[in-house]
Amino acid sequence: MSDVSFILPTNRDASKFSNKVIDNINSLNFFGKTHEIIVVSPHPISGENVIYLAEDEAQSDGCVNAFNEGYNISTGDYIFLCSDDHYFDPNSPLVTKVLESRLFTNRKYKIVCLPTNKHGSCKLPDYTQCDGIIARYPVFARETVEEHLEGYIFHPGFKHHYNDNWLGYWLAQQGEPVIEINKFDMLTFSNSCDKMYDEHDEGVFRDLIAAYESGSQKYV
């Protein structure tokens, strides 16, 4: 059992991507908390605090399924999501204290987000007609995933993108818009955004919005 679980999907050269993230995570200030790094990949990856979960290469079509599968074997009370081309701020584990603070005392959903590269929050697309923001790099309390998200980190209809758009939209519709903590920005070390599934994923997002507006208001 660990206090904090990091889930890292990757299907790229480990020496250029995931190994750098693993080293970064292990260098963070955990302030007495224990951690595990669940790496989901079609290629075996090892390292300090790493738990490897094999992914069928034929099924490696984006990060969403990998996040959900990684969550299923995680043990942490708090769940951090990783990209294989972003570093965490050295003190980012302290964001778990935010979820334990008065700010979240009366909030049903214990989810807080980490912005990226010091450029502030990102609004949802205009067509959502929602003032909420995208839920970038969400950190979850396990009890929220289990009790309110039906055991899913992200909606399984997505492949790679727009999953954080849906989470941001859905939270806003629940009356608990996303909170970002700008003390712990994620930092990109390789600008390598993969957009090959964007058409599919945006279609899923639009369909979920339409379904929500028609009365189907579950996260999954």
Residue frames as a rotation matrix with the C-alpha (Angstrom) as fourth column:
MET 1
0.575 0.818 0.000 0.00
0.818 -0.575 0.000 0.00
0.000 0.000 -1.000 0.00
SER 2
-0.632 -0.744 0.218 1.17
0.750 -0.658 -0.070 3.51
0.196 0.120 0.973 -0.85
ASP 3
-0.266 0.513 -0.816 -0.08
0.434 -0.692 -0.577 6.95
-0.861 -0.508 -0.038 0.09
VAL 4
0.223 0.225 -0.949 0.24
-0.607 -0.730 -0.315 8.32
-0.763 0.646 -0.026 -3.44
SER 5
0.096 -0.148 0.984 -0.06
0.626 0.778 0.056 6.58
-0.774 0.610 0.168 -6.81
PHE 6
-0.184 -0.192 -0.964 1.31
-0.652 -0.710 0.266 8.03
-0.736 0.677 0.006 -10.05
ILE 7
0.408 0.349 0.844 -0.07
0.400 0.763 -0.509 6.56
-0.821 0.545 0.172 -13.28
LEU 8
-0.127 -0.621 -0.773 2.23
-0.592 -0.578 0.562 6.91
-0.796 0.529 -0.294 -16.29
PRO 9
0.730 0.343 0.591 1.08
0.278 0.641 -0.715 5.67
-0.624 0.687 0.373 -19.72
THR 10
0.104 -0.717 -0.689 3.80
-0.733 -0.523 0.434 5.51
-0.672 0.461 -0.580 -22.37
ASN 11
0.775 0.051 0.630 4.59
0.313 0.835 -0.453 3.79
-0.549 0.548 0.631 -25.66
ARG 12
0.871 -0.489 0.037 7.72
-0.265 -0.533 -0.804 5.72
0.413 0.690 -0.594 -26.60
ASP 13
0.113 -0.947 -0.302 11.48
0.262 0.322 -0.910 5.44
0.959 0.023 0.284 -26.16
ALA 14
0.742 0.266 -0.616 11.91
0.624 0.065 0.779 5.11
0.247 -0.962 -0.118 -22.41
SER 15
-0.178 -0.914 -0.365 15.30
0.969 -0.228 0.098 6.80
-0.172 -0.336 0.926 -22.35
LYS 16
-0.814 -0.115 0.569 13.83
0.343 -0.887 0.310 9.96
0.469 0.448 0.761 -23.89
PHE 17
-0.151 0.880 0.449 10.49
-0.377 -0.472 0.797 10.00
0.914 -0.049 0.403 -22.09
SER 18
0.710 0.671 -0.211 9.26
-0.044 0.342 0.939 7.74
0.702 -0.658 0.273 -19.29
ASN 19
0.184 -0.698 -0.692 12.60
0.893 0.414 -0.180 7.21
0.412 -0.584 0.700 -17.55
LYS 20
-0.719 -0.415 0.558 12.96
0.233 -0.900 -0.368 10.97
0.655 -0.135 0.744 -17.20
VAL 21
0.088 0.849 0.521 9.52
-0.527 -0.404 0.747 11.20
0.845 -0.340 0.412 -15.63
ILE 22
0.686 0.115 -0.719 10.24
0.402 0.763 0.506 8.29
0.606 -0.636 0.477 -13.28
ASP 23
-0.344 -0.891 -0.296 13.46
0.837 -0.148 -0.527 9.98
0.426 -0.429 0.797 -12.12
ASN 24
-0.595 0.198 0.779 11.57
-0.201 -0.975 0.094 13.25
0.778 -0.101 0.620 -11.67
ILE 25
0.500 0.866 0.027 8.86
-0.289 0.137 0.948 11.61
0.817 -0.481 0.318 -9.55
ASN 26
0.533 -0.335 -0.777 11.36
0.718 0.665 0.206 9.85
0.448 -0.667 0.595 -7.34
SER 27
-0.589 -0.802 0.101 13.12
0.656 -0.548 -0.520 13.19
0.472 -0.240 0.848 -6.72
LEU 28
0.051 0.702 0.711 9.97
-0.017 -0.711 0.703 14.95
0.999 -0.048 -0.024 -5.46
ASN 29
-0.872 -0.240 0.427 9.50
-0.387 -0.197 -0.901 16.10
0.300 -0.951 0.079 -1.89
PHE 30
-0.272 0.796 -0.540 6.98
0.165 0.591 0.789 13.64
0.948 0.126 -0.292 -0.42
PHE 31
-0.352 0.128 0.927 7.05
-0.767 -0.608 -0.208 14.97
0.537 -0.784 0.312 3.16
GLY 32
-0.646 -0.046 0.762 6.86
-0.635 0.587 -0.503 11.50
-0.424 -0.809 -0.408 4.66
LYS 33
0.494 0.869 0.036 4.32
-0.667 0.405 -0.625 10.02
-0.558 0.284 0.780 2.23
THR 34
-0.434 -0.554 0.711 5.05
0.068 0.766 0.639 6.80
-0.898 0.326 -0.295 0.34
HIS 35
0.225 0.503 -0.834 4.50
-0.797 -0.398 -0.455 6.49
-0.560 0.767 0.311 -3.40
GLU 36
-0.125 -0.202 0.971 4.26
0.427 0.873 0.237 4.07
-0.896 0.444 -0.022 -6.30
ILE 37
-0.309 -0.023 -0.951 4.65
-0.757 -0.599 0.260 4.68
-0.576 0.800 0.167 -10.03
ILE 38
0.143 0.447 0.883 2.41
0.255 0.845 -0.470 2.54
-0.956 0.292 0.007 -12.19
VAL 39
-0.509 -0.403 -0.761 3.80
-0.641 -0.413 0.647 2.47
-0.574 0.817 -0.048 -15.72
VAL 40
0.386 0.701 0.600 1.38
0.102 0.614 -0.783 1.22
-0.917 0.363 0.166 -18.38
SER 41
0.025 -0.527 -0.850 3.20
-0.895 -0.390 0.216 0.37
-0.445 0.755 -0.481 -21.59
PRO 42
0.935 0.243 -0.259 3.52
-0.343 0.803 -0.488 -2.29
0.089 0.545 0.834 -24.30
HIS 43
0.256 -0.929 -0.267 7.25
0.000 0.277 -0.961 -2.35
0.967 0.246 0.071 -23.51
PRO 44
0.571 -0.042 -0.820 8.63
0.772 0.367 0.519 -3.49
0.279 -0.929 0.242 -20.12
ILE 45
0.103 -0.497 0.862 9.90
-0.170 -0.862 -0.477 -0.61
0.980 -0.097 -0.174 -18.00
SER 46
0.421 -0.052 -0.906 11.53
0.818 0.453 0.354 -0.87
0.392 -0.890 0.233 -14.60
GLY 47
-0.291 -0.566 0.771 12.87
0.035 -0.812 -0.583 1.52
0.956 -0.143 0.256 -12.01
GLU 48
-0.966 -0.126 -0.224 12.69
0.229 -0.025 -0.973 2.63
0.117 -0.992 0.053 -8.41
ASN 49
-0.617 0.784 -0.072 9.11
-0.172 -0.223 -0.960 2.42
-0.768 -0.579 0.272 -7.08
VAL 50
-0.482 0.410 -0.774 7.85
-0.873 -0.143 0.467 1.29
0.081 0.901 0.427 -10.52
ILE 51
-0.258 0.497 0.828 5.04
-0.007 0.856 -0.516 -1.21
-0.966 -0.139 -0.217 -10.93
TYR 52
-0.846 -0.143 -0.514 4.86
-0.495 -0.150 0.856 -2.27
-0.200 0.978 0.056 -14.56
LEU 53
0.053 0.900 0.432 1.51
-0.075 0.435 -0.897 -3.06
-0.996 0.016 0.090 -16.16
ALA 54
-0.831 -0.415 0.372 1.77
0.278 0.269 0.922 -4.63
-0.482 0.869 -0.108 -19.62
GLU 55
0.108 0.833 -0.542 -0.41
-0.438 -0.450 -0.778 -3.10
-0.892 0.321 0.317 -22.32
ASP 56
0.185 0.040 0.982 -1.29
0.714 0.681 -0.162 -4.96
-0.675 0.731 0.097 -25.51
GLU 57
-0.734 -0.572 -0.368 0.46
0.184 -0.688 0.702 -3.00
-0.654 0.448 0.609 -28.26
ALA 58
-0.723 0.526 0.448 -2.54
0.570 0.088 0.817 -3.56
0.390 0.846 -0.364 -30.55
GLN 59
0.351 0.897 -0.268 -4.71
0.882 -0.221 0.416 -1.83
0.314 -0.382 -0.869 -27.92
SER 60
-0.259 -0.556 -0.790 -2.29
0.764 -0.618 0.185 1.03
-0.591 -0.555 0.585 -27.31
ASP 61
-0.261 0.276 0.925 -4.45
0.807 -0.463 0.366 3.70
0.529 0.842 -0.103 -28.92
GLY 62
0.099 0.210 0.973 -4.14
-0.210 -0.951 0.227 6.58
0.973 -0.227 -0.050 -26.49
CYS 63
-0.781 -0.606 0.152 -3.73
-0.204 0.017 -0.979 7.17
0.591 -0.795 -0.137 -22.79
VAL 64
-0.113 0.799 0.591 -7.30
-0.918 -0.311 0.244 6.99
0.379 -0.515 0.769 -21.46
ASN 65
0.749 0.383 -0.541 -7.58
-0.221 0.914 0.341 3.21
0.625 -0.135 0.769 -21.21
ALA 66
-0.121 -0.890 -0.439 -4.09
0.419 0.355 -0.836 3.09
0.900 -0.285 0.330 -19.72
PHE 67
-0.655 -0.057 0.753 -5.08
-0.540 -0.662 -0.520 5.57
0.528 -0.747 0.403 -16.99
ASN 68
0.348 0.893 0.285 -8.15
-0.885 0.212 0.415 3.53
0.311 -0.396 0.864 -16.13
GLU 69
0.687 -0.150 -0.711 -6.28
0.111 0.989 -0.101 0.22
0.719 -0.010 0.695 -16.12
GLY 70
-0.435 -0.899 0.038 -3.46
0.181 -0.129 -0.975 1.71
0.882 -0.418 0.218 -14.10
TYR 71
-0.298 0.420 0.857 -5.95
-0.853 -0.521 -0.041 2.98
0.429 -0.743 0.514 -11.55
ASN 72
0.653 0.692 -0.308 -7.36
-0.519 0.705 0.483 -0.53
0.551 -0.156 0.820 -11.16
ILE 73
0.455 -0.547 -0.703 -4.09
0.609 0.767 -0.202 -1.83
0.650 -0.336 0.682 -9.73
SER 74
-0.310 -0.579 0.754 -3.16
-0.147 -0.754 -0.640 1.30
0.939 -0.309 0.149 -7.79
THR 75
-0.032 0.238 -0.971 -3.20
0.869 0.487 0.090 1.42
0.494 -0.841 -0.222 -3.99
GLY 76
-0.873 -0.487 0.019 -2.72
0.417 -0.766 -0.489 5.11
0.253 -0.419 0.872 -3.16
ASP 77
-0.140 0.799 -0.585 -5.17
0.768 -0.285 -0.574 7.30
-0.625 -0.529 -0.574 -1.32
TYR 78
0.404 0.187 -0.895 -4.37
-0.304 -0.896 -0.325 9.96
-0.863 0.404 -0.305 -3.91
ILE 79
0.308 -0.187 0.933 -3.94
0.787 0.601 -0.139 9.51
-0.535 0.777 0.332 -7.65
PHE 80
0.070 -0.379 -0.923 -1.66
-0.399 -0.858 0.322 11.69
-0.914 0.346 -0.212 -9.81
LEU 81
0.797 0.204 0.568 -1.76
0.423 0.484 -0.766 11.42
-0.431 0.851 0.300 -13.60
CYS 82
-0.071 -0.944 -0.321 1.42
0.013 -0.323 0.946 11.71
-0.997 0.063 0.035 -15.63
SER 83
0.967 0.064 -0.246 2.40
-0.246 -0.007 -0.969 12.51
-0.064 0.998 0.009 -19.18
ASP 84
0.589 -0.791 0.164 5.63
0.720 0.606 0.338 11.00
-0.367 -0.081 0.927 -20.42
ASP 85
-0.099 -0.639 0.763 6.80
0.804 -0.503 -0.317 14.44
0.587 0.582 0.563 -21.59
HIS 86
0.427 0.268 0.864 6.06
-0.243 -0.886 0.395 16.54
0.871 -0.379 -0.313 -18.48
TYR 87
-0.636 -0.626 -0.452 7.88
0.383 0.253 -0.888 17.02
0.670 -0.738 0.079 -15.19
PHE 88
0.554 0.748 -0.365 6.21
0.678 -0.151 0.719 17.61
0.483 -0.646 -0.591 -11.82
ASP 89
0.341 -0.361 0.868 7.05
-0.505 -0.849 -0.155 20.55
0.793 -0.386 -0.472 -9.59
PRO 90
-0.603 -0.708 -0.368 9.31
-0.100 0.525 -0.845 19.38
0.791 -0.473 -0.387 -6.73
ASN 91
-0.940 0.247 0.235 6.66
-0.261 -0.079 -0.962 20.17
-0.219 -0.966 0.139 -4.11
SER 92
-0.482 0.806 -0.345 3.63
-0.643 -0.057 0.764 18.93
0.596 0.590 0.545 -6.06
PRO 93
-0.507 0.345 -0.790 2.81
0.501 0.864 0.055 16.16
0.701 -0.367 -0.611 -3.54
LEU 94
-0.933 0.144 -0.331 1.71
0.219 -0.503 -0.836 18.97
-0.287 -0.852 0.438 -1.21
VAL 95
-0.664 0.741 -0.103 -1.37
-0.609 -0.455 0.649 19.43
0.434 0.494 0.754 -3.40
THR 96
-0.337 0.544 -0.768 -2.86
0.453 0.809 0.374 16.49
0.825 -0.222 -0.519 -1.50
LYS 97
-0.758 0.032 -0.651 -3.01
0.611 -0.314 -0.726 18.83
-0.228 -0.949 0.219 1.51
VAL 98
-0.854 0.502 -0.139 -5.30
-0.519 -0.798 0.306 21.06
0.042 0.333 0.942 -0.52
LEU 99
-0.297 0.762 -0.575 -7.76
-0.192 0.543 0.818 18.17
0.935 0.353 -0.015 -0.86
GLU 100
-0.227 0.151 -0.962 -7.64
0.850 0.513 -0.120 17.79
0.475 -0.845 -0.244 2.93
SER 101
-0.955 -0.276 -0.112 -8.08
0.297 -0.847 -0.442 21.53
0.028 -0.455 0.890 3.58
ARG 102
-0.383 0.833 -0.400 -11.09
0.218 -0.339 -0.915 23.70
-0.898 -0.438 -0.051 4.36
LEU 103
-0.583 0.116 -0.804 -11.28
-0.728 -0.515 0.453 24.59
-0.361 0.849 0.385 0.66
PHE 104
-0.618 0.288 -0.731 -12.64
-0.404 0.681 0.610 21.09
0.674 0.673 -0.305 0.01
THR 105
-0.935 0.237 0.265 -14.53
-0.171 0.354 -0.919 20.50
-0.311 -0.905 -0.291 3.25
ASN 106
-0.097 0.995 -0.003 -17.91
-0.267 -0.029 -0.963 21.08
-0.959 -0.093 0.269 1.63
ARG 107
-0.101 0.013 -0.995 -17.05
-0.994 -0.031 0.100 19.79
-0.029 0.999 0.016 -1.83
LYS 108
0.742 0.487 0.461 -18.38
-0.464 0.869 -0.172 16.39
-0.484 -0.086 0.871 -2.82
TYR 109
0.910 -0.402 0.103 -15.70
0.335 0.563 -0.756 15.75
0.246 0.722 0.646 -5.44
LYS 110
0.624 -0.763 -0.167 -12.15
-0.114 -0.301 0.947 15.74
-0.773 -0.572 -0.275 -4.09
ILE 111
0.386 -0.482 0.786 -10.36
0.919 0.278 -0.280 16.57
-0.083 0.831 0.550 -7.34
VAL 112
0.620 -0.283 -0.732 -7.81
-0.091 -0.952 0.291 19.33
-0.779 -0.114 -0.616 -7.78
CYS 113
0.847 -0.206 0.489 -5.88
0.530 0.294 -0.795 20.18
0.020 0.933 0.359 -10.94
LEU 114
0.063 -0.921 -0.384 -2.33
0.431 -0.321 0.843 21.18
-0.900 -0.219 0.377 -11.84
PRO 115
0.888 0.217 -0.405 -1.83
-0.221 -0.571 -0.791 23.80
-0.403 0.792 -0.459 -14.57
THR 116
0.466 -0.737 0.489 1.02
0.836 0.548 0.029 23.69
-0.290 0.395 0.872 -17.07
ASN 117
-0.215 -0.768 0.603 3.93
0.957 -0.289 -0.027 25.91
0.195 0.571 0.797 -17.99
LYS 118
-0.598 -0.117 -0.793 2.83
0.550 -0.779 -0.300 29.01
-0.583 -0.616 0.530 -16.03
HIS 119
-0.962 0.203 0.184 0.17
0.026 -0.602 0.798 30.03
0.273 0.772 0.574 -18.55
GLY 120
-0.626 0.748 0.220 -2.97
-0.705 -0.422 -0.571 29.84
-0.335 -0.512 0.791 -16.43
SER 121
-0.272 0.633 0.725 -6.19
0.042 0.760 -0.649 27.91
-0.961 -0.146 -0.233 -16.89
CYS 122
-0.995 0.018 -0.101 -7.73
-0.101 0.033 0.994 26.81
0.021 0.999 -0.031 -20.20
LYS 123
-0.325 0.946 0.011 -11.40
-0.760 -0.254 -0.599 27.51
-0.564 -0.203 0.801 -20.86
LEU 124
-0.262 0.382 0.886 -13.73
0.418 0.873 -0.253 24.88
-0.870 0.305 -0.388 -22.21
PRO 125
-0.858 -0.049 0.511 -14.69
0.510 -0.202 0.836 25.27
0.063 0.978 0.198 -25.90
ASP 126
-0.841 0.535 -0.078 -17.33
-0.522 -0.841 -0.139 27.92
-0.140 -0.077 0.987 -26.60
TYR 127
-0.389 0.744 -0.543 -19.76
-0.484 0.337 0.808 25.33
0.784 0.577 0.229 -27.95
THR 128
-0.647 0.142 -0.750 -20.12
0.593 0.712 -0.377 23.83
0.480 -0.688 -0.544 -24.47
GLN 129
0.093 0.633 0.769 -21.84
-0.114 -0.760 0.640 27.04
0.989 -0.147 0.002 -23.31
CYS 130
0.785 0.021 -0.619 -20.13
0.570 0.365 0.736 26.39
0.241 -0.931 0.275 -19.99
ASP 131
0.749 -0.483 0.455 -17.92
-0.486 -0.866 -0.120 28.78
0.452 -0.131 -0.883 -18.04
GLY 132
0.865 -0.401 0.302 -15.84
-0.027 0.564 0.825 25.96
-0.501 -0.722 0.478 -16.59
ILE 133
0.215 -0.877 -0.430 -12.22
-0.970 -0.243 0.011 25.15
-0.114 0.415 -0.903 -17.35
ILE 134
0.464 -0.162 -0.871 -10.46
-0.349 0.870 -0.347 22.05
0.814 0.465 0.347 -18.64
ALA 135
0.894 -0.093 0.438 -9.45
-0.392 0.310 0.866 19.65
-0.216 -0.946 0.241 -15.86
ARG 136
0.464 -0.805 -0.371 -5.75
-0.415 0.172 -0.893 19.47
0.783 0.568 -0.254 -16.69
TYR 137
-0.479 -0.767 -0.427 -3.63
-0.046 0.508 -0.860 17.01
0.876 -0.392 -0.279 -14.72
PRO 138
0.448 0.736 0.508 -6.28
-0.614 -0.159 0.773 16.17
0.650 -0.658 0.381 -12.14
VAL 139
-0.832 -0.547 -0.092 -5.28
-0.259 0.529 -0.808 14.74
0.491 -0.648 -0.582 -8.77
PHE 140
0.145 0.969 -0.198 -8.00
-0.385 0.240 0.891 12.52
0.911 -0.053 0.408 -7.30
ALA 141
-0.449 -0.078 0.890 -8.81
-0.853 0.334 -0.401 11.31
-0.266 -0.939 -0.217 -3.84
ARG 142
-0.974 0.012 -0.225 -9.50
-0.075 0.923 0.377 7.59
0.212 0.384 -0.899 -4.23
GLU 143
-0.607 0.793 -0.060 -12.81
0.429 0.263 -0.864 7.85
-0.669 -0.550 -0.500 -2.38
THR 144
-0.116 0.554 -0.824 -14.09
-0.590 -0.706 -0.392 10.23
-0.799 0.441 0.408 -5.07
VAL 145
-0.610 -0.170 -0.774 -13.26
-0.770 0.359 0.527 7.83
0.188 0.918 -0.350 -7.89
GLU 146
-0.964 0.179 -0.194 -14.84
0.211 0.965 -0.157 4.91
0.159 -0.192 -0.968 -6.07
GLU 147
-0.532 0.786 -0.315 -17.94
0.528 0.017 -0.849 6.62
-0.662 -0.618 -0.424 -4.73
HIS 148
0.203 0.654 -0.729 -18.81
-0.064 -0.734 -0.677 9.13
-0.977 0.184 -0.107 -7.44
LEU 149
-0.055 -0.303 -0.951 -17.03
-0.939 -0.309 0.153 8.29
-0.340 0.902 -0.267 -10.73
GLU 150
0.851 0.524 0.025 -17.98
-0.499 0.823 -0.272 4.60
-0.163 0.219 0.962 -10.89
GLY 151
0.552 -0.703 0.449 -14.35
0.239 0.649 0.722 3.53
-0.799 -0.292 0.526 -10.53
TYR 152
0.470 -0.370 0.802 -13.13
0.866 0.020 -0.499 5.37
0.168 0.929 0.330 -13.63
ILE 153
-0.388 -0.647 -0.656 -10.48
0.577 -0.726 0.374 8.06
-0.718 -0.234 0.655 -13.86
PHE 154
-0.698 0.155 -0.699 -11.70
-0.562 -0.724 0.401 9.13
-0.443 0.672 0.593 -17.31
HIS 155
0.421 0.906 0.037 -14.75
-0.593 0.306 -0.745 8.22
-0.687 0.292 0.666 -19.37
PRO 156
-0.213 -0.608 0.765 -13.77
0.107 0.763 0.637 5.08
-0.971 0.217 -0.097 -21.31
GLY 157
0.729 0.522 0.443 -15.29
0.500 0.036 -0.865 6.36
-0.467 0.852 -0.235 -24.54
PHE 158
0.796 -0.500 -0.341 -12.27
-0.583 -0.784 -0.213 8.61
-0.160 0.369 -0.916 -25.08
LYS 159
0.775 -0.624 -0.102 -8.94
0.499 0.703 -0.507 7.50
0.388 0.342 0.856 -26.50
HIS 160
-0.153 -0.984 -0.088 -6.42
0.936 -0.116 -0.333 10.28
0.318 -0.133 0.939 -25.85
HIS 161
-0.971 -0.176 0.164 -7.79
0.139 -0.967 -0.215 13.83
0.197 -0.186 0.963 -25.65
TYR 162
-0.370 0.851 0.373 -10.96
-0.451 -0.515 0.729 15.68
0.813 0.101 0.574 -24.55
ASN 163
0.023 0.313 -0.949 -11.26
0.663 0.706 0.249 13.39
0.748 -0.635 -0.191 -21.53
ASP 164
-0.662 -0.328 -0.674 -10.12
0.732 -0.475 -0.488 16.33
-0.159 -0.817 0.555 -19.38
ASN 165
-0.852 0.484 0.202 -12.64
-0.330 -0.795 0.509 18.56
0.407 0.367 0.836 -21.18
TRP 166
-0.005 0.898 -0.439 -15.45
0.044 0.439 0.897 16.20
0.999 -0.015 -0.042 -20.19
LEU 167
-0.169 -0.110 -0.979 -14.27
0.937 0.289 -0.194 16.03
0.305 -0.951 0.055 -16.57
GLY 168
-0.948 -0.233 -0.218 -14.14
0.290 -0.915 -0.282 19.83
-0.133 -0.330 0.935 -16.42
TYR 169
-0.601 0.795 0.080 -17.55
-0.416 -0.396 0.819 20.20
0.683 0.459 0.569 -18.03
TRP 170
0.042 0.667 -0.744 -19.15
0.370 0.682 0.631 17.55
0.928 -0.302 -0.218 -15.82
LEU 171
-0.459 -0.268 -0.847 -17.76
0.887 -0.080 -0.456 19.00
0.054 -0.960 0.275 -12.60
ALA 172
-0.992 0.118 0.039 -18.99
-0.117 -0.993 0.025 22.45
0.042 0.020 0.999 -13.56
GLN 173
-0.315 0.936 -0.157 -22.46
-0.347 0.041 0.937 21.04
0.883 0.350 0.312 -14.22
GLN 174
0.029 0.270 -0.962 -22.40
0.742 0.639 0.202 19.45
0.670 -0.720 -0.182 -10.75
GLY 175
0.875 0.317 0.366 -21.87
0.063 -0.824 0.562 22.89
0.480 -0.469 -0.742 -9.27
GLU 176
0.696 -0.715 -0.065 -18.22
0.112 0.019 0.994 22.24
-0.709 -0.699 0.093 -8.38
PRO 177
0.931 -0.337 -0.140 -16.08
-0.235 -0.261 -0.936 23.86
0.279 0.905 -0.322 -11.11
VAL 178
0.496 -0.827 -0.265 -12.46
0.710 0.562 -0.425 22.75
0.500 0.023 0.866 -11.44
ILE 179
0.926 -0.375 -0.049 -9.98
-0.252 -0.708 0.660 24.26
-0.283 -0.598 -0.750 -9.01
GLU 180
0.551 -0.835 0.005 -6.41
0.454 0.294 -0.841 24.65
0.701 0.465 0.541 -10.28
ILE 181
0.836 -0.402 -0.374 -3.54
0.253 -0.322 0.912 25.28
-0.487 -0.857 -0.167 -7.86
ASN 182
0.897 -0.405 0.175 -0.97
0.043 -0.314 -0.948 27.41
0.439 0.859 -0.264 -9.64
LYS 183
0.526 -0.755 0.391 1.85
-0.782 -0.248 0.571 26.75
-0.335 -0.606 -0.721 -7.17
PHE 184
-0.091 -0.497 0.863 2.62
-0.209 0.857 0.472 23.36
-0.974 -0.138 -0.182 -8.70
ASP 185
0.524 0.345 -0.779 2.70
-0.779 -0.176 -0.602 23.76
-0.345 0.922 0.177 -12.49
MET 186
0.558 -0.335 0.759 3.58
0.480 0.877 0.034 20.83
-0.677 0.345 0.650 -14.71
LEU 187
0.208 -0.578 -0.789 6.49
-0.630 -0.696 0.344 21.63
-0.748 0.426 -0.509 -17.03
THR 188
0.982 0.170 0.086 6.83
-0.030 0.587 -0.809 20.31
-0.188 0.791 0.582 -20.58
PHE 189
0.084 -0.996 -0.036 10.28
-0.307 -0.060 0.950 18.98
-0.948 -0.069 -0.311 -21.52
SER 190
-0.904 -0.305 0.299 9.31
0.189 0.342 0.921 17.70
-0.383 0.889 -0.251 -24.99
ASN 191
-0.263 0.840 -0.474 6.57
-0.657 -0.516 -0.549 19.31
-0.706 0.167 0.688 -27.06
SER 192
-0.955 -0.186 -0.231 5.11
-0.293 0.715 0.635 16.18
0.047 0.674 -0.738 -28.63
CYS 193
-0.322 0.920 0.224 1.31
-0.551 0.010 -0.835 16.37
-0.770 -0.392 0.503 -28.53
ASP 194
-0.974 0.040 0.222 -0.36
0.181 0.723 0.667 13.49
-0.133 0.690 -0.711 -30.42
LYS 195
-0.472 0.827 -0.306 -3.59
-0.638 -0.560 -0.529 14.58
-0.608 -0.054 0.792 -32.10
MET 196
-0.924 0.014 -0.381 -4.33
-0.313 0.545 0.778 11.49
0.219 0.838 -0.499 -34.19
TYR 197
-0.625 0.729 -0.280 -7.46
0.755 0.655 0.020 10.63
0.198 -0.199 -0.960 -32.19
ASP 198
-0.915 0.194 -0.355 -8.79
0.018 -0.857 -0.515 14.18
-0.404 -0.477 0.781 -31.79
GLU 199
-0.623 0.732 -0.277 -11.64
-0.616 -0.240 0.750 13.82
0.482 0.638 0.601 -34.28
HIS 200
-0.221 0.507 -0.833 -12.93
0.360 0.836 0.413 10.72
0.906 -0.209 -0.367 -32.50
ASP 201
-0.589 -0.102 -0.801 -12.45
0.804 0.023 -0.594 12.20
0.079 -0.995 0.069 -29.04
GLU 202
-0.942 0.304 -0.144 -14.12
-0.281 -0.946 -0.161 15.51
-0.186 -0.111 0.976 -29.79
GLY 203
-0.404 0.824 -0.398 -17.06
-0.406 0.228 0.885 13.58
0.820 0.519 0.242 -31.22
VAL 204
-0.253 0.255 -0.933 -17.35
0.724 0.689 -0.008 11.63
0.641 -0.678 -0.359 -27.97
PHE 205
-0.865 -0.138 -0.482 -17.20
0.447 -0.646 -0.618 14.88
-0.226 -0.751 0.621 -26.00
ARG 206
-0.790 0.606 -0.095 -19.97
-0.586 -0.700 0.408 16.49
0.181 0.378 0.908 -28.04
ASP 207
-0.225 0.718 -0.658 -22.12
-0.034 0.669 0.742 13.36
0.974 0.190 -0.126 -27.73
LEU 208
-0.458 0.001 -0.889 -21.70
0.834 0.346 -0.430 13.32
0.308 -0.938 -0.159 -23.95
ILE 209
-0.964 0.142 -0.226 -22.69
-0.050 -0.928 -0.369 16.98
-0.262 -0.344 0.902 -23.71
ALA 210
-0.523 0.810 -0.265 -25.80
-0.615 -0.143 0.775 16.30
0.590 0.568 0.573 -25.80
ALA 211
-0.179 0.432 -0.884 -26.66
0.411 0.849 0.332 13.30
0.894 -0.304 -0.329 -23.62
TYR 212
-0.771 -0.142 -0.621 -26.16
0.635 -0.249 -0.732 15.36
-0.051 -0.958 0.282 -20.46
GLU 213
-0.890 0.437 -0.133 -28.46
-0.442 -0.897 0.013 18.08
-0.114 0.070 0.991 -21.76
SER 214
-0.257 0.817 -0.515 -31.05
-0.500 0.344 0.795 15.37
0.827 0.462 0.321 -22.52
GLY 215
0.585 0.582 0.565 -30.99
-0.736 0.089 0.671 14.15
0.340 -0.809 0.480 -18.94
SER 216
0.792 -0.401 -0.460 -28.21
0.441 0.897 -0.023 11.54
0.422 -0.184 0.887 -18.79
GLN 217
0.715 -0.388 0.581 -26.04
-0.473 -0.881 -0.007 13.20
0.515 -0.270 -0.814 -16.16
LYS 218
0.873 -0.468 0.135 -23.69
0.209 0.611 0.764 10.46
-0.440 -0.639 0.631 -14.98
TYR 219
0.213 -0.901 -0.378 -19.95
-0.696 -0.412 0.588 10.83
-0.686 0.138 -0.715 -15.40
VAL 220
-0.880 -0.445 -0.168 -19.74
-0.448 0.657 0.606 7.40
-0.159 0.608 -0.777 -17.06
